[in-house]
Amino acid sequence: MTSGTETLSFAGTGVVAGTAYAPVVWIRPRPAVPSAARTIAEDARPAEYERFVQAADAVADRLAHRAEAASGPAAEVLRATSGMVCDRGWRKAVRKNVRGGADAEYSTAQATEKFVNMFIAAGGLMAERTTDLKDIRDRVIAELRGEPEPGLPSIEGEALLFADDLSPADTAALDTAHFKGLVTELGGPTSHTAIIARQLNLPCIVAAGTEIHDVAAGTAVMIDGGIGTVTVNPDADEARRQVAESVARAEKVAAWRGPAQTKDGHRVQLLANVQDGNAARLAAQTQAEGIGLYRTEMSFLSATEEPSVDDQAALYRSVFTAFPSSKVVVRTLDAGSDKPIAFANMQAEENPALGVRGLRIARQNQALLTRQLDAIAKAAEGRGTDAPTWVMAPMVATAKEAEWFADLCRERGLTAGAMIEVPAAALMADKIMPHLDFVSIGTNDLTQYTMAADRLSSHLAYLTDPWQPAVLRLIQHTCMVGRDTQTAVGVCGEAAADPLLACVLTGLGVDSLSAASTAIAGVGTRLSETTIEQCEKAAEAALDASGAVAAREAVRRMLVEN
């Protein structure tokens, strides 16, 4: 392990910009998972299961209390994790194991393993949630043994947190007064860890690889979350200088008030991604000009039955109310694959990520879509022309699908659009766009499908980087067709939250950028410092690069270092 004065550096995937310099602390170790059971006498088994229930309830309560103290995505993640500890299916599996004679710790481990295998088989977001499952397993086992809760260490002063990976619950509980940055071996740019780190505005690097294990606790390290570099034992004066520059930059971003435009006045609409009324209200407190992506499916992940039109309308209205005089872009149910919804998904598919998901579900159940459109139209009544309601379908792949969806929208007075996230849709944009009023590029899935790499795989994070020139070329083509057909083109994927990449997207011809509301000021600040000509030249450099790293470095040299 490196703990002396030798200076070395390595890199991961930077997901939250900012420079931090502090000693390293490692996440507290997880408890050893039992590999064999202790046999429990039959008459003691009810008490053994009750011991599990008390431990699980204690863990759930602790997470729920943390959720109450948090806000935004962090609170949602903590609530969801607390809910997983209370899951009836998981507890039933534990009870079955205990009734068979196994002790509570082993029964907890075996029940969790069963669900982990199920989630891995499902793939996508479900596979990523195995981290959550293992986290609640470890917390419950530690509680059963009377051991300290695994996860975040108690520290005084400032530190950089290093970990193999972080559970969403640990990320959500980070105290930024002490933890100044985060580096993980695993993870990806769209993981829970990355999303919450963006909300906290905490410099963060994921997918840094096994090299981080060479760094001992207490070692002085500097990280740059913008470019993803980790420098061990840097020159202290230089590190402090770079941190001071980063702090000054953060203060400038915090002071930005818009409007969103380049240095020479080229307007770019900056919008927020939200999943419910609470997120919309938080976004309304920022410089967001409206909502560019309302993920309607996020309200229904735990629903066993389809809500009525009136119930759906009430949910949608809570989002519209937060932006009564601004554009709101609603995405219809993006169910399937990594977002299973009981009343919408197929029972089983060999490859759900390439299966019946998004708009494809409505081909087999059109009434599901038309009822949602009815609810959106009902919720939008009275909004007026100054606050348009745009609706887009996910997973559109053909012109026929676009035409069919647009007709359904226009029958209800809704502005019709589509997500460009299937490479075929980008390549066939000239046939698709004439049927639509707008398109929005979902860079997360577009990157995944273009690079043939699961966007939630930490091992493939180097491929699922939106800086990939192949992805940028598809975006360029889409923007060119948008100009020719006078169709508005936006971006609503995580790429829009990257200030440098936002300049590239603007240079490619994107009209609007929609991102997490906490990222908007950083994007707006960078655009205000850059001319449209510089954006266009940066786009040319990125398109001509040999890969994602080269593209990012070329643009950084042009826009930051010069």
C-alpha positions as a printed NumPy array, in Angstrom:
array([[  0.   ,   0.   ,   0.   ],
       [  1.11 ,   3.539,  -0.713],
       [  1.371,   5.581,   2.479],
       [  4.769,   7.266,   2.251],
       [  5.749,  10.254,   0.111],
       [  5.881,   8.616,  -3.316],
       [  3.738,  10.557,  -5.796],
       [  1.677,   8.51 ,  -8.214],
       [ -1.58 ,   8.95 , -10.079],
       [ -4.303,   6.941, -11.752],
       [ -7.689,   7.691, -13.235],
       [-11.311,   6.639, -13.124],
       [-14.523,   8.102, -14.486],
       [-15.128,  11.598, -13.15 ],
       [-18.821,  12.17 , -12.477],
       [-18.882,  15.314, -10.319],
       [-16.439,  18.127, -11.067],
       [-14.375,  19.729,  -8.33 ],
       [-10.955,  19.352,  -6.723],
       [-10.468,  18.022,  -3.195],
       [ -7.355,  17.334,  -1.114],
       [ -7.426,  15.439,   2.183],
       [ -6.317,  12.23 ,   3.908],
       [ -7.983,   9.011,   2.783],
       [-10.43 ,   7.084,   4.951],
       [-11.848,   3.73 ,   3.944],
       [-15.425,   2.661,   4.425],
       [-15.961,   0.445,   7.482],
       [-15.694,  -3.245,   6.598],
       [-18.759,  -5.365,   6.039],
       [-19.408,  -8.242,   8.437],
       [-18.247, -11.693,   7.389],
       [-21.153, -13.454,   5.714],
       [-21.702, -16.913,   7.245],
       [-20.991, -19.812,   4.883],
       [-22.612, -22.451,   7.081],
       [-25.6  , -22.548,   9.398],
       [-25.835, -23.222,  13.101],
       [-28.664, -25.665,  13.725],
       [-31.472, -24.212,  15.818],
       [-33.605, -26.547,  17.918],
       [-37.189, -26.763,  16.717],
       [-38.704, -25.229,  19.835],
       [-36.278, -22.27 ,  19.608],
       [-37.012, -21.417,  15.982],
       [-39.909, -18.974,  16.594],
       [-37.676, -16.973,  18.939],
       [-34.834, -17.103,  16.417],
       [-37.066, -15.648,  13.712],
       [-38.275, -12.978,  16.149],
       [-34.612, -12.095,  16.74 ],
       [-34.289, -11.506,  12.987],
       [-37.462,  -9.396,  12.899],
       [-36.218,  -7.154,  15.69 ],
       [-32.859,  -6.682,  13.979],
       [-34.472,  -5.944,  10.603],
       [-36.943,  -3.517,  12.16 ],
       [-34.095,  -1.687,  13.889],
       [-32.232,  -1.321,  10.575],
       [-35.378,  -0.178,   8.738],
       [-36.17 ,   2.405,  11.431],
       [-32.626,   3.757,  11.355],
       [-32.761,   4.217,   7.572],
       [-36.223,   5.772,   7.757],
       [-35.015,   8.335,  10.312],
       [-32.12 ,   9.248,   8.018],
       [-34.598,   9.668,   5.156],
       [-36.588,  12.142,   7.23 ],
       [-33.459,  14.227,   7.744],
       [-32.485,  14.138,   4.052],
       [-34.086,  15.646,   0.937],
       [-34.379,  15.041,  -2.794],
       [-32.862,  11.881,  -4.304],
       [-30.964,  11.107,  -1.079],
       [-34.209,  10.912,   0.895],
       [-35.838,   8.808,  -1.812],
       [-32.949,   6.327,  -1.829],
       [-32.992,   6.005,   1.961],
       [-36.764,   5.467,   1.977],
       [-36.456,   2.854,  -0.766],
       [-33.681,   1.034,   1.105],
       [-35.712,   1.098,   4.324],
       [-38.609,  -0.346,   2.348],
       [-36.442,  -3.188,   1.06 ],
       [-35.7  ,  -4.24 ,   4.658],
       [-39.472,  -4.515,   5.158],
       [-40.065,  -6.447,   1.929],
       [-42.476,  -9.305,   2.631],
       [-40.936, -11.648,   0.088],
       [-37.454, -11.288,   1.556],
       [-38.668, -11.725,   5.126],
       [-40.743, -14.722,   4.093],
       [-37.628, -16.335,   2.606],
       [-35.737, -15.723,   5.862],
       [-38.602, -17.227,   7.878],
       [-38.624, -20.325,   5.667],
       [-34.904, -20.829,   6.275],
       [-35.266, -20.402,  10.035],
       [-38.179, -22.838,  10.14 ],
       [-35.875, -25.297,   8.377],
       [-33.463, -25.056,  11.304],
       [-30.917, -22.459,  10.187],
       [-29.856, -19.574,  12.444],
       [-30.932, -16.005,  11.699],
       [-27.591, -14.805,  10.279],
       [-27.285, -17.674,   7.815],
       [-30.969, -17.48 ,   6.92 ],
       [-30.574, -13.765,   6.158],
       [-27.574, -14.439,   3.943],
       [-29.274, -17.273,   2.046],
       [-32.509, -15.351,   1.499],
       [-30.525, -12.392,   0.184],
       [-28.502, -14.606,  -2.16 ],
       [-31.75 , -15.899,  -3.648],
       [-32.924, -12.378,  -4.468],
       [-29.487, -11.265,  -5.646],
       [-29.491, -14.05 ,  -8.243],
       [-32.997, -13.073,  -9.348],
       [-31.971,  -9.415,  -9.756],
       [-28.806, -10.312, -11.676],
       [-30.855, -12.43 , -14.051],
       [-33.243,  -9.497, -14.609],
       [-30.312,  -7.252, -15.596],
       [-30.245,  -3.451, -15.899],
       [-31.291,  -1.385, -12.908],
       [-32.47 ,  -4.533, -11.138],
       [-28.922,  -5.902, -11.319],
       [-27.572,  -2.663,  -9.87 ],
       [-29.93 ,  -3.027,  -6.903],
       [-27.976,  -6.076,  -5.774],
       [-25.741,  -3.53 ,  -4.023],
       [-28.792,  -2.419,  -2.03 ],
       [-29.694,  -6.016,  -1.187],
       [-26.221,  -6.887,   0.051],
       [-26.168,  -3.662,   2.033],
       [-29.341,  -4.485,   3.985],
       [-28.067,  -8.053,   4.481],
       [-24.868,  -6.737,   6.026],
       [-26.66 ,  -4.205,   8.223],
       [-29.038,  -6.848,   9.554],
       [-26.268,  -9.388,  10.174],
       [-24.235,  -6.749,  12.042],
       [-27.31 ,  -5.888,  14.117],
       [-27.9  ,  -9.57 ,  14.913],
       [-24.308,  -9.911,  16.109],
       [-24.255,  -6.649,  18.051],
       [-21.463,  -5.35 ,  15.809],
       [-21.02 ,  -1.714,  14.65 ],
       [-23.107,  -0.812,  11.638],
       [-21.038,  -1.214,   8.451],
       [-20.523,   1.719,   6.148],
       [-19.389,   5.263,   6.796],
       [-16.647,   5.704,   9.41 ],
       [-16.934,   8.343,  12.121],
       [-14.338,  11.036,  11.448],
       [-13.178,  14.403,  12.689],
       [-11.818,  16.959,  10.278],
       [-11.853,  16.46 ,   6.511],
       [-11.265,  13.295,   4.495],
       [-11.675,  11.646,   1.117],
       [-13.785,   8.505,   1.241],
       [-12.462,   5.453,  -0.616],
       [-14.548,   2.297,  -1.126],
       [-14.989,  -0.74 ,  -3.353],
       [-18.471,   0.595,  -3.95 ],
       [-20.948,   2.519,  -1.868],
       [-24.443,   1.474,  -1.032],
       [-27.041,   4.124,  -1.9  ],
       [-27.819,   4.43 ,   1.82 ],
       [-24.185,   5.272,   2.63 ],
       [-23.914,   7.773,  -0.225],
       [-27.122,   9.473,   0.854],
       [-25.812,   9.811,   4.418],
       [-22.534,  11.514,   3.486],
       [-21.827,  14.631,   5.548],
       [-20.124,  17.044,   3.152],
       [-18.763,  19.068,   6.081],
       [-16.311,  16.192,   6.664],
       [-16.264,  14.106,   3.464],
       [-14.808,  16.286,   0.733],
       [-14.66 ,  13.761,  -2.08 ],
       [-15.452,  10.214,  -3.058],
       [-13.578,   7.549,  -5.022],
       [-14.878,   4.038,  -5.713],
       [-13.33 ,   1.036,  -7.406],
       [-16.63 ,   0.105,  -9.034],
       [-19.73 ,   2.049, -10.099],
       [-20.67 ,   3.957, -13.212],
       [-21.77 ,   7.445, -14.297],
       [-25.478,   6.602, -13.906],
       [-25.239,   4.664, -10.621],
       [-26.998,   5.747,  -7.418],
       [-23.63 ,   6.813,  -6.044],
       [-23.025,   9.175,  -8.967],
       [-26.561,  10.583,  -8.915],
       [-26.501,  11.39 ,  -5.199],
       [-22.948,  12.763,  -5.39 ],
       [-24.222,  15.208,  -8.029],
       [-27.022,  16.268,  -5.728],
       [-24.5  ,  16.835,  -2.924],
       [-22.108,  18.553,  -5.357],
       [-19.388,  16.298,  -3.966],
       [-16.327,  15.698,  -6.182],
       [-16.677,  12.075,  -7.215],
       [-14.773,   9.505,  -9.253],
       [-16.164,   6.034,  -9.95 ],
       [-14.784,   2.962, -11.737],
       [-11.248,   3.814, -10.578],
       [-10.23 ,   0.154, -10.607],
       [ -8.264,  -1.984,  -8.189],
       [ -5.416,   0.553,  -7.951],
       [ -7.296,   2.424,  -5.248],
       [ -6.522,  -0.478,  -2.9  ],
       [ -2.86 ,   0.512,  -3.059],
       [ -3.73 ,   3.694,  -1.156],
       [ -3.583,   3.296,   2.628],
       [ -5.824,   5.126,   5.066],
       [ -4.283,   8.425,   6.109],
       [ -2.482,   8.99 ,   2.811],
       [ -2.784,  12.528,   1.426],
       [ -4.613,  12.445,  -1.91 ],
       [ -5.908,  15.016,  -4.379],
       [ -8.803,  14.169,  -6.701],
       [-10.166,  16.044,  -9.709],
       [-13.744,  14.942, -10.283],
       [-13.903,  16.77 , -13.604],
       [-11.273,  14.679, -15.369],
       [-11.299,  11.679, -13.03 ],
       [ -7.703,  11.803, -11.767],
       [ -6.458,  10.589,  -8.381],
       [ -3.038,  11.922,  -7.316],
       [ -1.432,  10.231,  -4.321],
       [  0.96 ,  12.302,  -2.184],
       [  0.804,  15.409,  -4.415],
       [  2.829,  18.537,  -3.729],
       [  0.876,  20.043,  -0.844],
       [  1.154,  23.676,  -1.973],
       [  0.066,  22.838,  -5.525],
       [ -2.844,  20.758,  -4.223],
       [ -4.046,  23.6  ,  -2.003],
       [ -3.771,  26.022,  -4.928],
       [ -5.927,  23.771,  -7.113],
       [ -8.481,  23.355,  -4.322],
       [ -8.641,  27.144,  -3.91 ],
       [ -9.297,  27.491,  -7.644],
       [-12.019,  24.847,  -7.389],
       [-13.65 ,  26.679,  -4.461],
       [-13.568,  29.965,  -6.356],
       [-15.148,  28.219,  -9.302],
       [-17.89 ,  26.783,  -7.091],
       [-18.617,  30.253,  -5.696],
       [-18.92 ,  31.626,  -9.235],
       [-21.321,  28.823, -10.149],
       [-23.402,  29.475,  -7.032],
       [-23.715,  33.147,  -8.022],
       [-24.883,  32.434, -11.6  ],
       [-28.41 ,  33.663, -12.279],
       [-28.758,  33.311, -16.044],
       [-29.982,  33.729, -18.636],
       [-28.641,  30.529, -20.155],
       [-26.639,  31.676, -23.139],
       [-23.146,  31.651, -24.551],
       [-20.752,  34.55 , -24.078],
       [-21.898,  36.056, -27.384],
       [-25.633,  35.648, -26.727],
       [-26.565,  32.278, -28.275],
       [-29.513,  31.068, -26.165],
       [-29.671,  27.535, -24.811],
       [-32.696,  26.512, -22.781],
       [-31.71 ,  24.841, -19.482],
       [-34.348,  22.552, -17.999],
       [-34.599,  20.115, -15.088],
       [-35.04 ,  16.347, -14.886],
       [-37.595,  15.39 , -12.217],
       [-39.512,  12.334, -11.068],
       [-42.291,  13.784,  -8.9  ],
       [-43.86 ,  16.925,  -7.501],
       [-41.316,  17.29 ,  -4.708],
       [-38.392,  17.171,  -7.14 ],
       [-40.202,  19.677,  -9.364],
       [-40.647,  22.085,  -6.443],
       [-36.931,  21.828,  -5.623],
       [-36.077,  22.437,  -9.283],
       [-38.293,  25.541,  -9.3  ],
       [-35.973,  27.044,  -6.684],
       [-33.041,  26.855,  -9.13 ],
       [-32.414,  28.616, -12.447],
       [-34.23 ,  25.873, -14.381],
       [-36.46 ,  27.367, -17.093],
       [-38.859,  24.441, -16.978],
       [-38.868,  20.653, -16.952],
       [-37.181,  18.805, -19.778],
       [-37.791,  15.28 , -18.503],
       [-40.568,  14.208, -16.166],
       [-40.008,  10.497, -15.534],
       [-43.6  ,   9.402, -14.914],
       [-42.744,   5.734, -14.342],
       [-40.829,   6.533, -11.15 ],
       [-44.134,   7.074,  -9.323],
       [-45.373,   3.595, -10.221],
       [-42.436,   1.277,  -9.495],
       [-44.131,  -0.104,  -6.389],
       [-47.708,  -0.005,  -7.716],
       [-49.378,  -3.382,  -8.172],
       [-52.315,  -1.99 , -10.165],
       [-52.602,   0.763, -12.731],
       [-53.777,   4.017, -11.114],
       [-56.979,   5.531, -12.461],
       [-56.904,   8.449, -14.888],
       [-57.925,  10.79 , -12.049],
       [-55.201,   9.468,  -9.731],
       [-52.569,   9.813, -12.449],
       [-53.769,  13.327, -13.288],
       [-53.35 ,  14.36 ,  -9.647],
       [-49.727,  13.159,  -9.689],
       [-48.944,  14.954, -12.934],
       [-50.675,  18.131, -11.761],
       [-48.316,  18.298,  -8.753],
       [-45.422,  18.589, -11.208],
       [-47.147,  21.096, -13.494],
       [-48.006,  23.282, -10.499],
       [-44.325,  23.76 ,  -9.682],
       [-43.793,  25.353, -13.128],
       [-47.136,  27.054, -13.868],
       [-45.693,  29.368, -16.532],
       [-43.024,  27.151, -18.083],
       [-42.654,  24.28 , -20.492],
       [-42.967,  20.79 , -19.044],
       [-41.856,  17.742, -21.052],
       [-43.543,  14.551, -19.899],
       [-42.155,  11.137, -20.809],
       [-44.739,   8.39 , -21.027],
       [-44.094,   5.211, -19.043],
       [-40.546,   4.018, -19.6  ],
       [-41.395,   0.652, -18.083],
       [-39.619,  -2.596, -18.757],
       [-36.031,  -3.797, -18.468],
       [-34.472,  -2.046, -15.449],
       [-37.725,  -0.355, -14.367],
       [-40.254,  -3.141, -13.829],
       [-43.846,  -2.043, -13.263],
       [-46.245,  -4.781, -12.203],
       [-49.191,  -3.608, -14.299],
       [-47.13 ,  -2.926, -17.439],
       [-44.231,  -5.378, -17.802],
       [-44.19 ,  -8.682, -19.565],
       [-43.81 , -11.612, -17.165],
       [-40.424, -12.738, -18.436],
       [-38.025, -12.027, -21.282],
       [-34.709, -13.518, -22.284],
       [-33.124, -10.061, -22.749],
       [-35.344,  -7.34 , -21.263],
       [-32.977,  -4.462, -22.126],
       [-33.601,  -5.28 , -25.794],
       [-37.167,  -6.404, -25.275],
       [-40.652,  -5.037, -24.766],
       [-39.996,  -1.767, -22.946],
       [-41.059,   1.863, -23.254],
       [-43.439,   2.543, -26.132],
       [-43.253,  -1.097, -27.19 ],
       [-45.43 ,  -2.072, -24.218],
       [-48.241,   0.08 , -25.63 ],
       [-48.232,  -1.872, -28.899],
       [-49.625,  -4.791, -26.927],
       [-51.687,  -2.667, -24.541],
       [-52.631,   0.589, -26.251],
       [-55.241,   1.397, -23.605],
       [-52.447,   1.708, -21.025],
       [-50.909,   4.489, -23.111],
       [-54.144,   6.238, -24.043],
       [-55.251,   6.351, -20.407],
       [-51.919,   7.934, -19.471],
       [-52.263,  10.496, -22.256],
       [-55.813,  11.232, -21.087],
       [-54.459,  11.816, -17.575],
       [-51.684,  14.102, -18.831],
       [-54.165,  16.114, -20.889],
       [-56.504,  16.385, -17.899],
       [-53.701,  17.551, -15.615],
       [-52.584,  20.123, -18.207],
       [-56.001,  21.751, -18.592],
       [-55.78 ,  25.527, -18.236],
       [-51.995,  25.774, -18.516],
       [-52.161,  28.066, -21.55 ],
       [-49.871,  28.644, -24.507],
       [-47.117,  30.193, -22.366],
       [-46.797,  26.945, -20.414],
       [-46.913,  24.219, -23.082],
       [-47.185,  20.533, -22.24 ],
       [-44.941,  18.422, -24.411],
       [-45.154,  14.628, -24.332],
       [-42.522,  12.208, -25.601],
       [-42.385,   8.46 , -26.005],
       [-39.352,   6.387, -24.966],
       [-37.755,   3.726, -27.168],
       [-39.097,   4.969, -30.515],
       [-37.255,   3.113, -33.286],
       [-39.252,   3.652, -36.497],
       [-41.145,   6.366, -38.355],
       [-44.347,   4.335, -38.066],
       [-44.078,   4.28 , -34.258],
       [-43.469,   8.042, -34.218],
       [-46.486,   8.727, -36.429],
       [-48.754,   6.49 , -34.336],
       [-47.715,   8.115, -31.079],
       [-47.955,  11.655, -32.479],
       [-51.523,  11.044, -33.665],
       [-52.553,   9.879, -30.177],
       [-50.998,  12.999, -28.626],
       [-52.552,  15.462, -31.054],
       [-55.992,  13.943, -30.586],
       [-55.665,  15.231, -27.008],
       [-54.148,  18.609, -27.813],
       [-50.656,  17.597, -26.642],
       [-47.381,  18.513, -28.344],
       [-45.844,  15.285, -29.65 ],
       [-42.227,  14.189, -29.401],
       [-39.97 ,  11.176, -29.035],
       [-36.816,  10.105, -27.284],
       [-33.824,   9.511, -29.521],
       [-32.124,   6.715, -27.593],
       [-32.208,   3.857, -30.106],
       [-29.421,   4.266, -32.705],
       [-31.93 ,   3.437, -35.459],
       [-33.971,   6.498, -34.478],
       [-30.925,   8.738, -34.822],
       [-29.95 ,   7.242, -38.172],
       [-33.536,   7.489, -39.465],
       [-34.209,  10.921, -37.998],
       [-35.083,  12.332, -41.425],
       [-38.024,   9.904, -41.633],
       [-39.046,  10.182, -37.979],
       [-38.899,  13.93 , -37.329],
       [-41.512,  15.03 , -39.921],
       [-44.131,  13.331, -37.727],
       [-43.034,  15.11 , -34.538],
       [-42.834,  18.574, -32.98 ],
       [-39.639,  17.858, -31.046],
       [-37.157,  15.155, -30.048],
       [-35.058,  14.698, -26.928],
       [-31.852,  12.687, -26.968],
       [-31.493,  10.258, -24.062],
       [-27.723,   9.925, -23.938],
       [-27.719,   7.214, -21.247],
       [-29.488,   4.618, -23.387],
       [-28.169,   5.954, -26.692],
       [-24.647,   5.362, -25.385],
       [-25.555,   1.926, -24.041],
       [-27.034,   0.735, -27.308],
       [-24.424,   2.374, -29.535],
       [-21.526,   0.849, -27.62 ],
       [-23.294,  -2.494, -26.941],
       [-22.448,  -2.128, -23.245],
       [-24.739,  -2.278, -20.221],
       [-24.693,   1.263, -18.843],
       [-24.934,  -0.05 , -15.272],
       [-21.884,  -2.311, -15.551],
       [-18.932,  -0.89 , -13.638],
       [-16.642,  -3.027, -15.766],
       [-17.846,  -1.292, -18.935],
       [-17.887,   2.294, -17.64 ],
       [-15.098,   3.182, -20.087],
       [-17.476,   2.297, -22.946],
       [-20.652,   3.85 , -21.563],
       [-19.113,   7.297, -21.445],
       [-21.245,   9.868, -23.352],
       [-18.031,  11.457, -24.62 ],
       [-17.677,   8.504, -27.007],
       [-17.247,  10.043, -30.497],
       [-19.58 ,   7.412, -31.985],
       [-22.38 ,   8.709, -29.761],
       [-21.533,  12.334, -30.538],
       [-21.708,  11.587, -34.253],
       [-25.241,  10.23 , -33.861],
       [-26.166,  13.378, -31.931],
       [-24.628,  15.533, -34.664],
       [-26.689,  13.741, -37.314],
       [-29.85 ,  14.184, -35.268],
       [-29.198,  17.919, -34.874],
       [-28.549,  18.342, -38.596],
       [-31.896,  16.735, -39.41 ],
       [-33.516,  18.883, -36.733],
       [-32.275,  22.025, -38.495],
       [-33.443,  20.762, -41.875],
       [-36.929,  19.866, -40.6  ],
       [-37.159,  22.761, -38.078],
       [-37.666,  20.253, -35.269],
       [-36.488,  21.2  , -31.779],
       [-33.701,  18.93 , -30.513],
       [-32.92 ,  18.62 , -26.807],
       [-30.733,  16.401, -24.638],
       [-32.097,  14.981, -21.382],
       [-29.497,  12.344, -20.475],
       [-26.711,  12.645, -17.915],
       [-24.487,  14.186, -20.613],
       [-26.396,  17.45 , -20.21 ],
       [-25.104,  17.761, -16.625],
       [-21.444,  17.892, -17.725],
       [-20.515,  21.58 , -18.289],
       [-17.82 ,  20.836, -20.872],
       [-19.928,  18.288, -22.712],
       [-22.826,  20.776, -22.642],
       [-20.642,  23.142, -24.667],
       [-19.97 ,  20.357, -27.172],
       [-23.682,  19.549, -27.421],
       [-24.445,  23.228, -27.995],
       [-21.816,  23.293, -30.714],
       [-23.466,  20.275, -32.336],
       [-26.741,  22.211, -32.543],
       [-28.74 ,  21.106, -29.494],
       [-31.462,  23.637, -28.564],
       [-32.07 ,  22.664, -24.921],
       [-30.312,  20.769, -22.145],
       [-32.139,  19.036, -19.31 ],
       [-30.271,  17.756, -16.265],
       [-30.475,  17.301, -12.521],
       [-31.462,  20.704, -11.156],
       [-28.287,  20.873,  -9.057],
       [-26.177,  20.737, -12.249],
       [-27.893,  23.625, -14.055],
       [-25.849,  26.475, -12.591],
       [-22.559,  24.767, -13.46 ],
       [-23.67 ,  24.258, -17.057],
       [-24.987,  27.809, -17.336],
       [-21.768,  29.269, -15.954],
       [-19.576,  27.363, -18.402],
       [-21.775,  28.346, -21.363],
       [-21.632,  32.02 , -20.299],
       [-17.822,  31.883, -20.56 ],
       [-17.791,  30.297, -24.024],
       [-18.719,  31.681, -27.442],
       [-20.821,  29.684, -29.884],
       [-17.784,  29.535, -32.195],
       [-15.74 ,  27.962, -29.398],
       [-18.563,  25.483, -28.788],
       [-18.564,  24.528, -32.462],
       [-14.791,  24.088, -32.543],
       [-14.952,  22.011, -29.353],
       [-17.598,  19.841, -31.001],
       [-15.36 ,  19.337, -34.043],
       [-12.457,  18.294, -31.81 ],
       [-14.606,  15.817, -29.881],
       [-16.033,  14.306, -33.056],
       [-12.541,  13.846, -34.47 ],
       [-11.112,  12.207, -31.336],
       [-10.192,   8.525, -31.198],
       [-12.171,   7.818, -28.024],
       [-13.945,   9.248, -25.008],
       [-10.827,  10.119, -22.995],
       [ -9.188,  11.824, -25.968],
       [-12.385,  13.767, -26.717],
       [-12.699,  15.02 , -23.15 ],
       [ -9.028,  16.009, -22.98 ],
       [ -9.141,  17.833, -26.323],
       [-12.136,  19.9  , -25.235],
       [-10.651,  20.575, -21.816],
       [ -7.494,  21.969, -23.413],
       [ -9.556,  24.211, -25.667],
       [-12.053,  25.548, -23.133],
       [-10.339,  25.372, -19.736],
       [ -6.592,  25.522, -20.103],
       [ -6.449,  28.226, -22.791]])
